[in-house]
Amino acid sequence: MCPSTLSEIHDRIRKKFYWNAEKCIGCRLCEFDCPSNALQLITIDETTQKYQMRYNAARCLFCAQCVVTCEEGSIAITSVEFDFSSNNKDDYEIVFG
């Protein structure tokens, strides 16, 4: 059972994934380098460089390999808390862009 209040989390734990569509150039290095296949970059329009990122939080290892790989700085794992308890698996799939 999930407690009604969250306990305090250590500062060094990575918490929430963030993707900035404006900085992304569509190189797909983040997608290829992810050891758990938690990322999927979807091309909307190649000429205008419009992309969409599908992120599966249930698969993510929080290794930050995608952050290291992204040369443009469009990916970050922030310090914002994220509640990982849910009864619905669709809650873990987040679409950016």
N, C-alpha and C positions, 0 to 999 in steps of 0.2 A: 504494500500500500504506500502511496505517496503521502508524505507529511503535508499538512496544511500550510506550513511555513517552511521556507528554504533555510537551511543552515548556512553559515558563512563559508564562502569558498575562498581558497587560497589565491593570492594575486597572480601566481605564475601559471595557473591553469588557463589554457586557451578556451574561449567560450563560444563566440559566434562568428560565423563565416560572413564575409562581406565582399561583394564584387561590384566594381565601378565600370559600367558599360562604356562610359565616355573615354576611358583610358585604354580599353581593350583593343588590340589590333588583330585579333583572331588567329594568332599563331598556333593555338591549341597545345602549347607545351605543358600547360597546367593539366589538361585532360590526359595527355600521354604519360605524364610523370606521376600522377596520382596512384599510389599503390593499392588503393581500395576501390578504384573506379567510382568515386563519389561525385565526380564532376562530368558534365556533358555540355560542351559548347555548341550551340545551335546557330547556324547562319541564317539570318533573316534576309539580308540583302548584302551581297558581296561588294557592290560598287560604292555604296554609302557606308560600308563597314558597320552594319547594324547586326548585333549578335544578342543572343539570349543565353543565360547560364542556368542550367538545371543542376541543383546541388542536393544530394541525398545525405542528410545529417545522420541517418542511422548507419550508413556505411563509413562515414568519415572517421579517421584515426586521430585527427588533430595533430598530425605530424608536421604540418606547415610546409610540406614540400612544395605545394602549389605557390605559396607566398615567396619562397626562395627562387623558384623557377621563373616566375613572372617578372620579366625585365621592365615592364611598363609600370609596375606598381598598382595594377588594377585589382589585385586580390589581397585581402587582409583577414586575419583572424583577430577580432577585436576583444576588448575586455568587457563587452556587454554580456550580461548573464542571459542564458538561454535555458528554458525548462525542457528537459529531454523526456519527461514523462507524458505519455499519451496512450490512449486506447486505439487510436486510428493511425495506421501506418502512412496515410497520405499527409499527415502533419509533418513528417520528416522530409518530404520532398518540397524544396523551396525553389521557385523560379524567379530569377532576376532579369530585368530588362523587358 
